Each structure stands twice: as C-alpha cells, then as structure tokens.
Amino acid sequence: MTRVGRGGSLSGWAFLAPYAVAVVLLIAVPALLNVGYAFTDHTGLTRDPQFTGLDNVRRLAEDGFLADSLEASLFHVALSVPLRLIAAVGLGLLLAAPRPGGRWFRTAVYLPTVVPDVALAVLFLWVLNPLYGPLNQLLGLFGHPGYTWLSDPATARIGVVLMLLFPIGEGFVVVLAARRLLDGRLYEAAALEGCGPFGQLRRITLPLLAPVLVLLAVRDTIMTLQVNFVPAYVLTDGRPANATLYLPVYIFDHAFEFSGFAYAALITIVLMLITAAIITVQLLAVRRWRVLR
C-alpha cells in the first residue's frame, strides 16, 4: 500500500510539473521583473535601465491622470461585477430545468463568450451609434431621443458596461452545473412545507450556491479590473474626458505609447494591490454574512 501511495504521489507531481513550470516562467518571473523595473527609468527600448529609487513613486502621487483612471476603474467594477453576476446567476437558474428549446437558449447565452474582444467592440460601435444604432432606435420607440453614447462621459461608461454584459458564458455554465448538482429532494420537501419558488430560491438555492457565487464574484472582479483593456481601448480609447481610461488602458499608454515602461510597471503593481484589496473585502464580507446567519 505504501509503495502504491508513493507512486501515486510521484505521478501527481509529474502531472503538476508542467503547470508549475509555466506558473514560474509566465507569472512569477515576470512579476519579479515588473517589481524591479518599477524603481528604474526603463523605457522599454535598448538603453539599460538605471535605478532611480522612489522617483516613480513620487510621480505616482502627483499624477492627476492616475486619479481619473482609478475612478473610472472602480466605477466600472462597482457597476459591472454585480450586473454580470446577476445576469449569469439569473440565466443559469432559469435555464437549469429541462424545457422546450432549452438547449438553444443555453447556446445563445454562451455564444457571445467565444466572440473575440475586438469583434465585440466593433459590433458595439454600431450598436451605440447615435444616428443609426439599434439601441437608440429602440429607445426612439418609447419616445426617447437617445444618447450620444460615446461622446458623453457618463454614457460612455454605461456603454462599456453594456458591452461586457454579454460575454458571461463561463459564469453561466458554472451556475448551470452547480444548480443541477443540488439534491431535488430538498425542493420536494420545501414544497411540501408550503415554500414557494421565491422561498426555495432564498432558503435553499442561494445558500447552497454561496461558495460558487463567491468564486464567481472574485473571478469577475479580477477579469473586470484587468481584462477590460481590448474592448475599452477599441470602443473608446479612454475617452471622453478620461471617463473610460481604465488602469489597463493607462498602463498600455505609458508602456507602449509614451515609452514609460518603468512607470507602467509601477501602475501595474498598484492595479494588483487594488485587486487584492477588493477581493479581501469581498471575502471578509462573505465571512461576516455567514457568521451572522
């Protein structure tokens, strides 16, 4: 038995080794290099970087554009993450039960997720067009004149959020699978006790899905903060008035347009710290909620 256990353990490490190597080479080493570059004058060009101490940190404290970028990113997370989570959970629970045409509906929900970010952004350039875009035409049916979506700071932010509401297929599939794993006898017992659909949702479904929902919230926070670069860059390029100058866009501008590779590295560290702080607050809030229950 001991020999089998050791063999199984070695086999497990052998399967894990390629992943561990990839994590070291693609995550750990670049992260350490990023920290080192943050305290230099590195431009990303041929000249060797020189250590500059806290010069970039002092520049960070005086950067007004960074304040705009932080505001835009935090607003985007506060609005986009709850909406994406509600949409994924709502559609996952709605389409979990067998129903006529359910397979086609589930495919339709997942399909936008496989659309490339650039294609999705180009599509929404048409959707949000103030003259002939379908969204303004739909509003016109209700007597509303519509908006100049990408020319006004407030509506530009809303436009990016609307665009990123569509690729929720991964969260939808997770909720769908988790709901189907719940024991149907719990719902039968609740129905016998006179508990209706909303009572079952509140007392059975959501509490049992809580670990999955927390995982999705954490994942979506990371994705929303760090992977909104391509669609936002194509759709608005950080405009108007820095309203959509999200941190990934600002990092890209400094690294590859202004040759400020070192300063971009420091902003990347700020982005990682903000992400970690938001996730920590989420986990503490969930822990407190479980204690109060």
Sequence and secondary structure as in RCSB ss.txt:
>XXXX:A:sequence
MTRVGRGGSLSGWAFLAPYAVAVVLLIAVPALLNVGYAFTDHTGLTRDPQFTGLDNVRRLAEDGFLADSLEASLF
HVALSVPLRLIAAVGLGLLLAAPRPGGRWFRTAVYLPTVVPDVALAVLFLWVLNPLYGPLNQLLGLFGHPGYTWL
SDPATARIGVVLMLLFPIGEGFVVVLAARRLLDGRLYEAAALEGCGPFGQLRRITLPLLAPVLVLLAVRDTIMTL
QVNFVPAYVLTDGRPANATLYLPVYIFDHAFEFSGFAYAALITIVLMLITAAIITVQLLAVRRWRVLR
>XXXX:A:secstr
 HHHHHHHHHHHHHHHHHHHHHHIIIIIHHHHHHHHHTTB   SSSS   B TTHHHHHHHT HHHHHHHHHHHH
HHHHHHHHHHHHHHHHHHHTTS  TTHHHHHHHHHGGGGS HHHHHHHHHHHT TTT HHHHHHHTTT     TT
TSHHHHHHHHHHHTTS  HHHHHHHHHHHHHS HHHHHHHHHTT  HHHHIIIIIHHHHHHHHHHHHHHHHHHHH
HS HHHHHHHTTT STTTT  HHHHHHIIIIIS  HHHHHHHHHHHHHHHHHHHHHHHHHHHHHHHH 
